[in-house]
Amino acid sequence: MKLASIPWGFAEVQRDPNIQKGQNVTPPVYTIEEFKKTYKLGHTKTFEEISSGRLQTYNVGRRRYISGRAAEAWQRSYEEQASSAKAPVA
């Protein structure tokens, strides 16, 4: 079975044959611009999240990247924060 190749940014990612068509797949890495477009954030808010430590990044040379896992963790923290705010108080 040949794996299909999916372009993502500048890198090529191999599709896992166990993933069903239409299932959401997190990219392995975002540039700052890709993260801002994907999560619909502005430049200032993105860098506020990074400098506060809520969004983890790493550098390769002069480029800064956000791993897919860090982006998911950042999103989950906001989802948990929103769900705990809606929880009824006893």
PLY file of the C-alpha trace (Angstrom):
ply
format ascii 1.0
element vertex 90
property float x
property float y
property float z
element edge 89
property int vertex1
property int vertex2
end_header
0.00 0.00 0.00
1.43 3.35 -1.04
1.05 6.28 1.37
-0.35 9.48 -0.07
1.75 12.56 0.35
0.06 15.73 1.65
1.77 19.10 1.27
1.76 21.18 4.47
3.70 24.41 4.46
7.17 23.65 3.19
7.29 20.07 4.44
5.60 16.92 3.20
3.67 14.82 5.70
2.86 11.17 5.10
-0.80 10.28 5.55
-1.45 7.55 8.10
-3.55 4.85 6.40
-5.42 4.28 9.70
-6.88 7.80 9.65
-10.30 7.95 8.05
-11.07 10.44 5.32
-12.38 13.71 6.75
-10.89 13.09 10.20
-9.08 16.12 11.62
-5.30 15.75 11.60
-3.02 18.12 13.51
-0.03 19.30 11.50
3.33 18.48 13.05
4.40 22.15 13.18
3.11 25.69 12.58
5.01 28.82 11.72
3.77 31.90 13.57
1.87 33.02 10.45
0.25 29.58 9.97
-0.78 29.51 13.64
-2.30 33.00 13.41
-4.30 32.05 10.30
-5.42 28.70 11.66
-6.54 30.00 15.07
-7.65 33.40 13.73
-5.50 35.42 16.11
-3.78 38.73 15.54
-0.09 39.36 15.85
-0.31 41.08 19.25
-2.49 38.40 20.87
-0.29 35.61 19.52
2.85 37.14 20.99
1.05 37.89 24.29
0.25 34.16 24.53
3.87 33.26 23.77
5.43 35.76 26.21
3.01 34.74 28.99
4.12 31.11 28.59
0.63 29.85 27.68
1.80 28.99 24.14
5.06 27.07 23.86
7.37 27.70 20.90
10.83 26.72 19.79
13.39 28.23 17.43
15.35 26.69 14.60
17.90 29.28 13.59
15.97 32.52 13.31
12.60 30.87 12.67
10.11 30.31 15.48
7.75 27.32 15.37
4.78 26.02 17.34
4.35 22.26 17.50
0.93 20.78 16.81
0.89 19.39 20.36
1.64 22.84 21.85
-1.15 24.37 19.76
-3.59 21.66 20.89
-2.58 22.13 24.54
-3.08 25.89 24.21
-6.52 25.39 22.69
-7.50 22.79 25.34
-6.53 25.19 28.14
-8.94 27.79 26.76
-11.68 25.19 26.25
-11.28 23.95 29.83
-11.30 27.53 31.10
-14.53 28.22 29.20
-16.22 25.02 30.36
-15.29 25.61 34.00
-16.72 29.13 33.79
-20.06 27.68 32.62
-20.19 24.97 35.29
-22.98 25.53 37.83
-21.87 26.54 41.29
-23.37 24.48 44.12
0 1
1 2
2 3
3 4
4 5
5 6
6 7
7 8
8 9
9 10
10 11
11 12
12 13
13 14
14 15
15 16
16 17
17 18
18 19
19 20
20 21
21 22
22 23
23 24
24 25
25 26
26 27
27 28
28 29
29 30
30 31
31 32
32 33
33 34
34 35
35 36
36 37
37 38
38 39
39 40
40 41
41 42
42 43
43 44
44 45
45 46
46 47
47 48
48 49
49 50
50 51
51 52
52 53
53 54
54 55
55 56
56 57
57 58
58 59
59 60
60 61
61 62
62 63
63 64
64 65
65 66
66 67
67 68
68 69
69 70
70 71
71 72
72 73
73 74
74 75
75 76
76 77
77 78
78 79
79 80
80 81
81 82
82 83
83 84
84 85
85 86
86 87
87 88
88 89
